[in-house]
Every structure is written in structure tokens, then in C-alpha cells.
Amino acid sequence: MKKRKWIKWAVLAGIPALFTALYFIFSQSKSLADTAVKCFSRPVRDVLGAVSSIIPFSVMEAAYVAAGVWILIHIGRTIYLALRKRLGIKRLLSRAGAVLLVIAYIFSGYLSLWGIDYRSSSFSDKENFRVSGVEKEALFEAAEYFTRKAMELADTVKRDENGLFSEDIGEYLSACGTLYDEMEARFPSLKATSRRPKQMIFSELMSITGFTGVYFPFTGESNVNVNEPAAFLPATAAHELAHQRGVYSEEEANFIGVTASVLSDIPAYRYSGYVTGSLYLMNAVYRASPEKWRELRSRFEGGFLADWQYNSEYWQRYESKVSAASEKVYDTYLKANGQEAGIQSYGACVNHLVAYYELGGYE
């Protein structure tokens, strides 16, 4: 009986060990990683995404809640047995082994479903769209263009009594099926089915930790923080849909999300794309020339100005040690996965935006 038990544990532990070993083998080169992504991780995520899309709520959030409940019950049960002196060393090791086994499955699952993508060819590799640094004048011109377009489109979207963007989130998320049509025509590697992003119940927690959205490879879901300033939410959804298409780099996902939104014929996405692009570009302008930033900033007006100011006020409210710690952890995670800029990758999309602007991609 004991022998069978050990065989059972060996088999259960062998599965995550095998997948982890395969990850390290296939991550040795881009060509091998590309094969793993094409033959395994991408198809599996697509199937998981198709299944989870049937469920109206975020399966990711439900999974986190279930995991939290399981952990609490497991800890509580262990303490109870210990206090009742019913927990011998063998039973304690068995319970600890169960926890370690769950962690091993999650870790190996992550490596197989998403971690391997970080070792594969990037969007820039696939489309031969490589960019480097940009000239200041080109940056200033692109920032001025995005800002002007955002102001021009400010009245094409619904606004509330405070003059803020108020398009119905359910409507534009449901309309995401055609959002990437133009991008797919220009960049074939992005071809995929757009599945409606999920509105997160725990959006307040996301704001506290400084996040606007998250892609969850275990369910193939794109999830968005519905509490973030509404004018930026459509572009956030487009960003998460880029991850759904296998774009792992935050820098590239930002560029793709903004560009897909700008090229869309859906007003909410078009405006949001220009507003979000303007934010990234203006931040870069400030670093390059505070004087030029002040000049461009002085031109802001109307609904665009209202959305811009509200965004600044909103995120200032959430600046804390918690958000700083969260950013530090995420920065470490990104760097561990080969994104040298870490959390700065989100702003690094500026080079892509300027380069594509110079190519006439937004005209």
C-alpha cells in the first residue's frame, strides 16, 4: 500500500517536473521557443480562452478566490489537527507536500503557457519592425499630432455632466471583435479571434496596486480594471487583447493597443487611442524638454483636458507604499523575463509610436 502511495506521489510530482524541464530545453533558442509557442502554448491558450469566454465573469478572479479559500482551509485544518495532537510528522509532511505540489503545477503551467513566449520571437521580429532612439523633433511632432487628434475627437464620444468620457463600457467591449481588423491587415502575425475582455470585480484592488489590466494565460482571458479613468479604458482593453494575440512585450502591446484603437472605426477606441498615445508621448516630451512640454500642455482644452486632468488626479490618490511595492515586484518580474526596461517598458512604446507616425501609419 505504501509503495503505491509513493508511486502516486512520484507520478504527480513528475508531471510538473517534466513540463519545467521541457521549458528549459525549448527556451535555449528562439527557434525552439517559436516551435513550442506554435505547437503548444498558443493553441492551448486559445482553447482555454474560447472556453472561458462562455462564462460572463472573470474566471481568473474566481480562480484566485478559490485558491485563497483553499489555502485558508488548508492552514486552518493543519492548525486544528496540530492543536488536537492528531498531526504526526508523516501527516504534516503529506500536507506540506500537497501545497508544494500545487505550487509546482502553477509554476510549470505558467512556464509552459506564457513564460516560453518571452523566449520566442517578438512582434518586432515577426514583422521586421525594429526601432531605436528617436530624434527630439520627431517626438515633439508626434506628441503634437496625437494631442491635436485627441482634442478633435473629444466631442465624438459621450460625456457626463462633468465633461468626462462616459461611453458605455459594455458596448465597446462587446464591439472588440472588429477592433483588430485593420491591424491584422497591416501586421499578419496579429491575426486571431478577439474575445471580449472581462470587467474585473476587484478593480479597486487593481487601482491600489497600480494596474489597469491583466492577461491570464491559465484561462486565456483579458481582464480590465473598470475603475481606471474611463477615457483610457478602451485602449487598455486593446492592450490586453494584444497579449491575447501572443504579444508578450509590454512595450509592443502598448504600441499595438494604441495603434489598433487609433485605426479602429469605433469612436470610443479611436479617441482612447489618441488620448493614451498622447499621454505616453507627452511623458517622453517632458523628459526631453520640460519647456516644450509646457508649451504643448498649454494648448489642452475641452473634453480632452478634462480627461487628462482626471487621470492625473485619479492615480495621485493611489500613490502609496503598496503601489510602490507592487511596481517593484512587477519590475523584477519583467526583468526576469528578459524585458530589460522593466516597468518602464510601458512607456518605451514611444519609440514605436514615433517611428510608425513617421512612416505615415496614422494618416
Phi, psi and chi 1 to 4 in degrees:
 res  aa     phi    psi   chi1   chi2   chi3   chi4
   1 MET       -  -43.4 -167.6   71.6  175.8      -
   2 LYS   -64.0  -38.1  -72.2 -176.5  178.4 -179.8
   3 LYS   -63.0  -41.8 -174.3  176.9  179.5 -179.4
   4 ARG   -62.4  -37.6  -72.7 -176.6  179.1  179.5
   5 LYS   -64.3  -43.3 -169.2  173.0 -177.6  179.6
   6 TRP   -66.6  -36.2  -82.8  108.7      -      -
   7 ILE   -64.3  -40.9  -68.2  175.0      -      -
   8 LYS   -60.7  -46.8  175.1 -176.0  174.4 -178.0
   9 TRP   -63.9  -38.4  -84.8   98.8      -      -
  10 ALA   -64.8  -41.6      -      -      -      -
  11 VAL   -66.3  -45.9  171.0      -      -      -
  12 LEU   -61.9  -39.9  -70.8  173.7      -      -
  13 ALA   -77.0  -26.4      -      -      -      -
  14 GLY   -70.1  -30.5      -      -      -      -
  15 ILE   -63.5  -55.2  -65.5  172.8      -      -
  16 PRO   -64.1  -31.7   22.1  -33.8      -      -
  17 ALA   -64.0  -40.2      -      -      -      -
  18 LEU   -64.1  -47.4  173.8   61.2      -      -
  19 PHE   -65.4  -35.9  -83.7   94.2      -      -
  20 THR   -66.2  -41.9  -58.9      -      -      -
  21 ALA   -63.8  -41.8      -      -      -      -
  22 LEU   -63.1  -37.1  -71.7  172.9      -      -
  23 TYR   -59.5  -48.3  163.3   78.9      -      -
  24 PHE   -65.8  -30.7  -76.7  107.3      -      -
  25 ILE   -69.8  -49.4  -68.5  171.4      -      -
  26 PHE   -77.3  -12.5  -79.5   90.5      -      -
  27 SER   -88.9    4.4   64.2      -      -      -
  28 GLN   -72.5  -21.3  -64.6  -55.0  -57.4      -
  29 SER  -152.0  157.6   70.4      -      -      -
  30 LYS   -63.8  -37.6  -84.0 -170.3  178.4 -178.5
  31 SER   -64.4  -41.6   59.5      -      -      -
  32 LEU   -67.1  -42.3  -75.2  172.9      -      -
  33 ALA   -63.6  -39.6      -      -      -      -
  34 ASP   -60.1  -39.3  -73.3  -16.7      -      -
  35 THR   -64.3  -44.1  -61.2      -      -      -
  36 ALA   -63.4  -40.5      -      -      -      -
  37 VAL   -66.6  -45.8  169.9      -      -      -
  38 LYS   -66.5  -39.7 -179.4 -179.4  178.8 -179.5
  39 CYS   -93.9  -17.9  -61.7      -      -      -
  40 PHE  -132.2  -68.7 -178.4   76.8      -      -
  41 SER   -61.5  -46.7   69.9      -      -      -
  42 ARG   -65.3  -48.2 -178.3   74.5 -177.8  -87.4
  43 PRO   -61.5  -39.9  -25.0   36.1      -      -
  44 VAL   -65.5  -43.7  171.6      -      -      -
  45 ARG   -62.7  -37.1  -68.9 -161.1  -50.4  -90.9
  46 ASP   -63.5  -42.0  -75.1  -14.9      -      -
  47 VAL   -66.0  -45.7  170.7      -      -      -
  48 LEU   -61.0  -39.2  -67.4  171.1      -      -
  49 GLY   -66.2  -38.4      -      -      -      -
  50 ALA   -65.0  -41.0      -      -      -      -
  51 VAL   -69.3  -47.6  173.6      -      -      -
  52 SER   -67.8  -24.6   64.2      -      -      -
  53 SER   -66.9  -20.3   67.6      -      -      -
  54 ILE   -70.9  -28.1  -60.2  171.7      -      -
  55 ILE   -86.8  127.3  -57.3  171.0      -      -
  56 PRO   -69.5  -24.2   25.4  -35.6      -      -
  57 PHE  -103.1  172.0   55.7   84.1      -      -
  58 SER   -73.4  113.9  171.5      -      -      -
  59 VAL   -67.6  -31.0  180.0      -      -      -
  60 MET   -58.8  -48.4  177.3 -162.1   74.1      -
  61 GLU   -64.2  -40.0  -71.0 -173.5  -65.2      -
  62 ALA   -62.2  -38.6      -      -      -      -
  63 ALA   -65.8  -40.8      -      -      -      -
  64 TYR   -64.6  -41.6  -84.9  125.5      -      -
  65 VAL   -63.9  -45.3  170.7      -      -      -
  66 ALA   -61.3  -41.9      -      -      -      -
  67 ALA   -64.5  -40.6      -      -      -      -
  68 GLY   -63.3  -42.9      -      -      -      -
  69 VAL   -64.2  -42.8  170.6      -      -      -
  70 TRP   -61.5  -42.6 -179.3   82.2      -      -
  71 ILE   -63.0  -45.1  -69.9  170.9      -      -
  72 LEU   -63.3  -43.7  -70.5  174.5      -      -
  73 ILE   -64.0  -42.3  -68.6  174.9      -      -
  74 HIS   -63.5  -44.3 -163.4   76.7      -      -
  75 ILE   -66.5  -45.2  -67.8  174.4      -      -
  76 GLY   -60.9  -42.8      -      -      -      -
  77 ARG   -63.5  -40.8  179.2   67.1  175.2  166.4
  78 THR   -63.8  -44.7  -59.7      -      -      -
  79 ILE   -63.2  -42.5  -66.4  173.1      -      -
  80 TYR   -60.3  -46.4  170.5   78.3      -      -
  81 LEU   -65.6  -35.5  -68.3  172.8      -      -
  82 ALA   -66.6  -42.6      -      -      -      -
  83 LEU   -67.3  -32.7  -68.2  174.4      -      -
  84 ARG   -86.0    3.6  -63.4  -66.0  -63.1  -88.7
  85 LYS    58.0   36.8  -62.4 -179.1  179.2  179.9
  86 ARG  -108.5   10.7  -64.3 -179.8 -176.9  175.8
  87 LEU  -114.0   91.8 -164.8   62.5      -      -
  88 GLY   -77.1  175.0      -      -      -      -
  89 ILE   -62.9  -37.7 -174.7   65.0      -      -
  90 LYS   -66.6  -41.1  -71.5 -175.4  178.5 -179.5
  91 ARG   -70.2  -36.8 -162.0  167.8 -176.1 -179.0
  92 LEU   -63.2  -44.2  177.8   61.3      -      -
  93 LEU   -63.7  -36.4  -70.7  174.1      -      -
  94 SER   -64.2  -43.4  177.8      -      -      -
  95 ARG   -69.0  -40.0  -64.1 -176.0   71.7   80.8
  96 ALA   -65.5  -38.2      -      -      -      -
  97 GLY   -63.2  -36.9      -      -      -      -
  98 ALA   -63.2  -41.6      -      -      -      -
  99 VAL   -64.7  -46.3  173.2      -      -      -
 100 LEU   -62.9  -35.2  -68.8  174.5      -      -
 101 LEU   -66.5  -42.2 -160.1   57.6      -      -
 102 VAL   -62.0  -44.0  169.9      -      -      -
 103 ILE   -61.3  -41.1  -66.4  173.0      -      -
 104 ALA   -63.0  -41.5      -      -      -      -
 105 TYR   -65.5  -41.3  -88.7   91.2      -      -
 106 ILE   -64.5  -45.3  -66.7  173.3      -      -
 107 PHE   -63.2  -49.5  179.0   68.9      -      -
 108 SER   -67.5  -33.5   63.8      -      -      -
 109 GLY   -65.4  -41.5      -      -      -      -
 110 TYR   -63.2  -46.6  166.2   77.8      -      -
 111 LEU   -58.7  -41.3  -68.8  178.9      -      -
 112 SER   -75.8  -34.1  -57.6      -      -      -
 113 LEU   -93.3  -24.2  -70.4  174.6      -      -
 114 TRP  -141.1  -39.5 -169.0 -123.8      -      -
 115 GLY   -57.8  -37.5      -      -      -      -
 116 ILE   -65.4  -27.1 -169.9   62.7      -      -
 117 ASP   -62.5  -34.2  -74.5   60.8      -      -
 118 TYR   -65.6  -17.8  -77.0   96.6      -      -
 119 ARG   -98.1   -1.9  -50.3  -58.1  171.9 -171.2
 120 SER   -96.6 -177.1   65.8      -      -      -
 121 SER   -66.7  137.1  -63.1      -      -      -
 122 SER   -82.7  173.8   65.2      -      -      -
 123 PHE   -57.8  -43.3  163.9   78.1      -      -
 124 SER   -62.3  -36.6  -63.6      -      -      -
 125 ASP   -64.7  -46.8  -67.7  -28.5      -      -
 126 LYS   -66.7  -37.9  -63.7  171.3 -175.2  174.5
 127 GLU  -101.5    2.7  -61.7  -66.8  -14.8      -
 128 ASN    52.3   42.1 -164.4   28.0      -      -
 129 PHE  -110.4   80.6 -177.1   58.7      -      -
 130 ARG  -102.0  135.2  -58.4 -171.1  179.5  -78.3
 131 VAL  -130.2  155.6  -62.2      -      -      -
 132 SER  -126.6 -146.6   53.7      -      -      -
 133 GLY   -68.8  161.4      -      -      -      -
 134 VAL  -121.1  153.5  -62.9      -      -      -
 135 GLU   -74.0  148.7  -63.1  -66.8  -29.5      -
 136 LYS   -57.3  -45.1  -80.1 -172.3  178.8 -178.6
 137 GLU   -62.4  -37.5  -70.4  -53.5  -44.7      -
 138 ALA   -66.0  -40.5      -      -      -      -
 139 LEU   -61.7  -47.2  168.4   63.0      -      -
 140 PHE   -61.3  -40.4  -61.7  160.2      -      -
 141 GLU   -66.4  -42.6 -171.9  178.0  -26.8      -
 142 ALA   -66.3  -41.0      -      -      -      -
 143 ALA   -63.2  -42.0      -      -      -      -
 144 GLU   -64.7  -40.0 -173.5  171.8    3.6      -
 145 TYR   -63.9  -51.1  171.4   78.7      -      -
 146 PHE   -61.2  -40.4  -92.3   76.3      -      -
 147 THR   -66.4  -43.3  -60.8      -      -      -
 148 ARG   -63.4  -43.6  175.1  167.5   51.0   82.0
 149 LYS   -64.2  -38.5  -68.4  -66.2  -69.0 -176.2
 150 ALA   -63.0  -41.9      -      -      -      -
 151 MET   -67.6  -37.0  -73.6 -168.2  -72.9      -
 152 GLU   -65.1  -35.2  -70.4  175.4   -1.4      -
 153 LEU   -90.6   -4.1  -66.9  169.9      -      -
 154 ALA   -57.5  -32.1      -      -      -      -
 155 ASP   -90.9    1.9  -68.0  -27.1      -      -
 156 THR   -88.6   -5.4   66.4      -      -      -
 157 VAL  -115.8  157.3  -63.7      -      -      -
 158 LYS   -68.5  145.2  -63.7  176.8 -176.7  176.8
 159 ARG  -134.1  151.7  -63.3 -167.5  169.4  -84.1
 160 ASP   -88.9 -171.6   62.1   17.5      -      -
 161 GLU   -65.7  -18.0   63.8  -82.4    6.4      -
 162 ASN   -94.8    5.0  -63.4  -46.7      -      -
 163 GLY    81.3   12.8      -      -      -      -
 164 LEU   -95.2  150.5  -63.1  172.9      -      -
 165 PHE   -49.5  129.6  178.1  100.2      -      -
 166 SER  -143.3   33.5   63.6      -      -      -
 167 GLU   -61.6  147.5  -71.6  -77.5  -24.3      -
 168 ASP   -68.6  117.9 -174.6  -89.5      -      -
 169 ILE   -62.4  -38.5 -176.4  172.9      -      -
 170 GLY   -62.6  -37.7      -      -      -      -
 171 GLU   -66.8  -48.8  -70.7 -176.8    7.1      -
 172 TYR   -77.4  -25.0   63.6   73.3      -      -
 173 LEU   -70.1  -37.3  -71.6 -176.6      -      -
 174 SER   -69.1  -24.0  -64.4      -      -      -
 175 ALA   -87.1    6.0      -      -      -      -
 176 CYS   -69.8   -8.5   73.7      -      -      -
 177 GLY   -59.4  -29.0      -      -      -      -
 178 THR  -105.9    1.7   60.7      -      -      -
 179 LEU   -57.5  -37.7  175.6   61.3      -      -
 180 TYR   -97.8   10.9  -90.4   79.3      -      -
 181 ASP   -56.3  -50.3  -73.8   -3.6      -      -
 182 GLU   -69.1  -38.5 -178.2   60.3   29.3      -
 183 MET   -64.3  -38.6  -75.8  -65.3  -80.3      -
 184 GLU   -65.8  -34.2  -71.1  178.1   -0.1      -
 185 ALA   -68.3  -34.8      -      -      -      -
 186 ARG   -86.5  -34.5  -61.6 -172.2 -176.0 -165.6
 187 PHE  -129.5   89.1  -57.3  107.3      -      -
 188 PRO   -55.8  -27.0  -26.2   36.4      -      -
 189 SER   -65.8  -14.1   68.6      -      -      -
 190 LEU   -89.8   -0.7  -65.2  175.4      -      -
 191 LYS   -62.2  126.3 -170.3  168.7 -179.4   60.1
 192 ALA  -172.2  174.1      -      -      -      -
 193 THR   -90.5  128.4  -60.5      -      -      -
 194 SER   -84.6  121.7  -74.8      -      -      -
 195 ARG  -108.8  132.5  -64.9 -169.4  173.8   88.5
 196 ARG   -50.1  123.5 -171.1 -178.6 -169.2  -84.5
 197 PRO   -61.9  147.4  -25.3   36.9      -      -
 198 LYS   -89.9  140.0  -58.1  -67.7 -178.2   67.2
 199 GLN   -85.0  121.8  -59.3  178.1   51.2      -
 200 MET   -78.7  134.2  -64.4 -174.4   68.5      -
 201 ILE   -70.8  -37.3  -64.6  173.6      -      -
 202 PHE   -92.8   42.8  -64.6  106.6      -      -
 203 SER   -64.0  -34.6  -72.4      -      -      -
 204 GLU   -61.2  -40.8  179.8   67.5   13.3      -
 205 LEU   -63.9  -37.5  179.0   60.1      -      -
 206 MET   -62.4  -42.1  -68.7  -72.9  -76.6      -
 207 SER   -65.4  -40.4  -67.5      -      -      -
 208 ILE   -59.9  -38.5  -69.4  172.0      -      -
 209 THR   -90.5   -1.3   53.2      -      -      -
 210 GLY    86.1   22.3      -      -      -      -
 211 PHE  -111.7  146.7  -70.7   96.2      -      -
 212 THR  -107.6  -14.6   56.8      -      -      -
 213 GLY  -173.9  168.1      -      -      -      -
 214 VAL  -155.5  139.5   59.7      -      -      -
 215 TYR  -100.7  131.6  173.1   70.5      -      -
 216 PHE  -114.0  103.7 -164.6   58.0      -      -
 217 PRO   -63.7  -26.1   24.5  -35.2      -      -
 218 PHE   -69.0  -19.5  -69.4   98.0      -      -
 219 THR  -123.7   -3.6   58.7      -      -      -
 220 GLY    64.9   24.8      -      -      -      -
 221 GLU   -99.0  144.5  -72.7  176.5  -50.3      -
 222 SER   -99.7  129.2  -62.5      -      -      -
 223 ASN  -123.3  138.7  -60.6  -90.6      -      -
 224 VAL  -124.9  145.3  -66.9      -      -      -
 225 ASN   -80.6  105.2  170.1    0.8      -      -
 226 VAL   -77.2   -4.2  -64.7      -      -      -
 227 ASN   -88.9  -13.8  -74.5    2.0      -      -
 228 GLU   -64.6  157.6   78.2  160.3  -49.3      -
 229 PRO   -48.0  125.7  -33.3   39.4      -      -
 230 ALA   -57.7  -32.7      -      -      -      -
 231 ALA   -64.5  -22.8      -      -      -      -
 232 PHE   -98.6   -9.2  -64.0   83.3      -      -
 233 LEU   -67.2  -41.5 -144.6  160.6      -      -
 234 PRO   -59.0  -41.7  -27.7   37.8      -      -
 235 ALA   -67.3  -32.2      -      -      -      -
 236 THR   -63.6  -43.7  -67.9      -      -      -
 237 ALA   -60.2  -42.1      -      -      -      -
 238 ALA   -63.7  -37.3      -      -      -      -
 239 HIS   -61.4  -48.1  169.7  105.9      -      -
 240 GLU   -66.3  -31.7  -60.9  -53.2  -29.1      -
 241 LEU   -68.7  -26.2  -72.7  173.4      -      -
 242 ALA   -65.9  -40.4      -      -      -      -
 243 HIS   -62.5  -38.0  -72.5  -42.1      -      -
 244 GLN   -60.8  -25.8 -157.7  177.3   83.9      -
 245 ARG   -90.5   11.0  -74.3  168.8  154.1   67.0
 246 GLY    90.2    8.4      -      -      -      -
 247 VAL   -84.6  107.4  178.9      -      -      -
 248 TYR   -88.0  -29.5   56.4   82.3      -      -
 249 SER   -70.1  128.4  163.0      -      -      -
 250 GLU   -65.5  -36.7  -62.3  -59.8  -20.2      -
 251 GLU   -59.3  -49.0  172.8 -176.3  -13.5      -
 252 GLU   -72.2  -36.4  -67.0  179.5  -23.9      -
 253 ALA   -63.9  -36.1      -      -      -      -
 254 ASN   -65.6  -47.5  -96.0   -5.2      -      -
 255 PHE   -59.3  -47.1  161.1   68.8      -      -
 256 ILE   -65.9  -42.3  -67.5  166.2      -      -
 257 GLY   -62.9  -44.4      -      -      -      -
 258 VAL   -65.8  -45.9  166.6      -      -      -
 259 THR   -67.0  -42.1  -56.2      -      -      -
 260 ALA   -60.4  -39.8      -      -      -      -
 261 SER   -65.6  -47.2  -62.7      -      -      -
 262 VAL   -61.8  -37.4  163.8      -      -      -
 263 LEU   -84.0   -5.6  -62.1  179.4      -      -
 264 SER   -75.3  157.1  167.9      -      -      -
 265 ASP   -99.0   11.9   58.5    0.4      -      -
 266 ILE   -93.9  115.4  -55.6  171.0      -      -
 267 PRO   -50.0  -43.2  -28.9   37.4      -      -
 268 ALA   -60.9  -42.1      -      -      -      -
 269 TYR   -72.3  -41.8  -75.7  103.9      -      -
 270 ARG   -59.1  -50.0  -82.0 -178.4   60.9   78.4
 271 TYR   -63.0  -46.4  174.6   68.3      -      -
 272 SER   -61.1  -37.6 -176.4      -      -      -
 273 GLY   -62.5  -44.2      -      -      -      -
 274 TYR   -70.1  -38.3  -81.2  115.0      -      -
 275 VAL   -63.9  -46.3  171.2      -      -      -
 276 THR   -66.2  -43.4  -56.5      -      -      -
 277 GLY   -61.0  -40.6      -      -      -      -
 278 SER   -61.1  -40.7  172.5      -      -      -
 279 LEU   -61.0  -48.7  178.7   65.9      -      -
 280 TYR   -62.5  -44.2  -70.1  131.7      -      -
 281 LEU   -68.4  -40.5  -68.6  162.0      -      -
 282 MET   -66.4  -35.9  -75.4  -65.9  -69.8      -
 283 ASN   -62.1  -39.1  -74.4  -17.2      -      -
 284 ALA   -69.2  -37.6      -      -      -      -
 285 VAL   -62.0  -40.9  169.0      -      -      -
 286 TYR   -61.4  -40.3 -174.2   82.1      -      -
 287 ARG   -68.5  -32.2  -68.2 -169.3  -66.2  -89.2
 288 ALA   -82.7  -38.6      -      -      -      -
 289 SER  -160.5   96.5  171.8      -      -      -
 290 PRO   -55.4  -32.2  -28.1   38.1      -      -
 291 GLU   -65.8  -44.7  -67.2  177.0   -4.5      -
 292 LYS   -65.6  -37.9 -176.5   64.1  177.5  179.7
 293 TRP   -59.8  -45.8 -178.8   90.1      -      -
 294 ARG   -63.8  -37.0  -77.2 -169.6  -71.9  -89.9
 295 GLU   -63.0  -48.8  178.0 -165.0  -29.5      -
 296 LEU   -66.5  -40.7  -66.9  175.5      -      -
 297 ARG   -61.8  -32.2  176.2   65.2  175.2   77.9
 298 SER   -67.3  -15.7   67.1      -      -      -
 299 ARG   -88.4  -11.4  -55.8  177.7 -166.9  175.6
 300 PHE   -59.6  139.7  -70.0    9.3      -      -
 301 GLU  -158.5  170.9   60.4 -177.5   12.7      -
 302 GLY    61.2 -148.1      -      -      -      -
 303 GLY   -63.1  -33.4      -      -      -      -
 304 PHE   -61.5  -44.4  170.1   70.4      -      -
 305 LEU   -61.8  -41.9  174.4   58.8      -      -
 306 ALA   -62.6  -43.5      -      -      -      -
 307 ASP   -66.4  -39.8  -71.1  -32.2      -      -
 308 TRP   -62.7  -48.0  179.5  -78.3      -      -
 309 GLN   -65.3  -41.7  -70.9  178.5  -33.6      -
 310 TYR   -63.4  -38.5  177.4   65.8      -      -
 311 ASN   -60.7  -43.9 -176.1   64.8      -      -
 312 SER   -63.9  -45.7  -63.2      -      -      -
 313 GLU   -64.0  -40.1  -66.3  165.8    1.5      -
 314 TYR   -61.4  -51.6 -179.9   83.6      -      -
 315 TRP   -73.6  -24.0  -70.0  111.9      -      -
 316 GLN   -64.6  -32.3  -77.1  176.0    3.5      -
 317 ARG   -66.1  -24.1  -65.5 -157.8  -57.2  -94.6
 318 TYR  -103.1    7.2  -71.9   97.6      -      -
 319 GLU   -71.8  119.6  -70.2  180.0   -2.3      -
 320 SER  -160.3  177.7   65.9      -      -      -
 321 LYS   -65.6  -31.2  -69.3 -177.6  178.5  179.6
 322 VAL   -65.9  -48.3  173.7      -      -      -
 323 SER   -66.1  -36.8   61.2      -      -      -
 324 ALA   -65.2  -42.6      -      -      -      -
 325 ALA   -65.9  -40.4      -      -      -      -
 326 SER   -62.1  -43.1  175.5      -      -      -
 327 GLU   -63.5  -38.5  -74.4 -173.6    4.6      -
 328 LYS   -63.5  -44.6 -178.6   64.2  176.8  176.8
 329 VAL   -63.0  -45.6  170.7      -      -      -
 330 TYR   -67.8  -35.5 -167.1   51.7      -      -
 331 ASP   -60.2  -43.7 -177.4   69.8      -      -
 332 THR   -64.4  -41.3  -57.9      -      -      -
 333 TYR   -60.2  -47.2  160.8   78.3      -      -
 334 LEU   -64.5  -43.0  -69.7  174.7      -      -
 335 LYS   -65.7  -35.6  -71.5  177.7  178.3  176.5
 336 ALA   -65.2  -24.1      -      -      -      -
 337 ASN   -99.4   21.3  -79.6  -68.7      -      -
 338 GLY    88.4    2.2      -      -      -      -
 339 GLN   -92.1   93.7  -63.7 -168.5   56.0      -
 340 GLU   -59.1  -30.2  -64.1  178.1    3.6      -
 341 ALA   -77.0   -9.0      -      -      -      -
 342 GLY    59.4 -135.9      -      -      -      -
 343 ILE   -66.9  -18.8 -161.3  138.6      -      -
 344 GLN   -69.7   -9.2  -63.0  -57.7  -41.9      -
 345 SER   -57.5  -31.5  -63.2      -      -      -
 346 TYR   -61.2  -37.0  -77.6   83.9      -      -
 347 GLY   -87.9  -15.7      -      -      -      -
 348 ALA   -69.1   -8.1      -      -      -      -
 349 CYS   -66.2  -11.7   68.8      -      -      -
 350 VAL   -54.4  -43.3  163.0      -      -      -
 351 ASN   -58.4  -41.2  -71.4   -7.4      -      -
 352 HIS   -66.9  -43.8  -73.6   77.2      -      -
 353 LEU   -62.0  -45.4  -68.5  172.2      -      -
 354 VAL   -65.8  -43.7  174.8      -      -      -
 355 ALA   -62.1  -42.8      -      -      -      -
 356 TYR   -71.6  -32.2 -157.6   54.1      -      -
 357 TYR   -63.1  -43.5  167.6   75.3      -      -
 358 GLU   -66.0  -26.6  -70.8 -167.5  -68.9      -
 359 LEU   -80.2   -4.6  -71.8  172.4      -      -
 360 GLY    83.0   19.4      -      -      -      -
 361 GLY   -67.8  -20.4      -      -      -      -
 362 TYR  -104.2    0.4  -60.1  112.0      -      -
 363 GLU   -82.1      -  -65.1  -66.3  -17.1      -
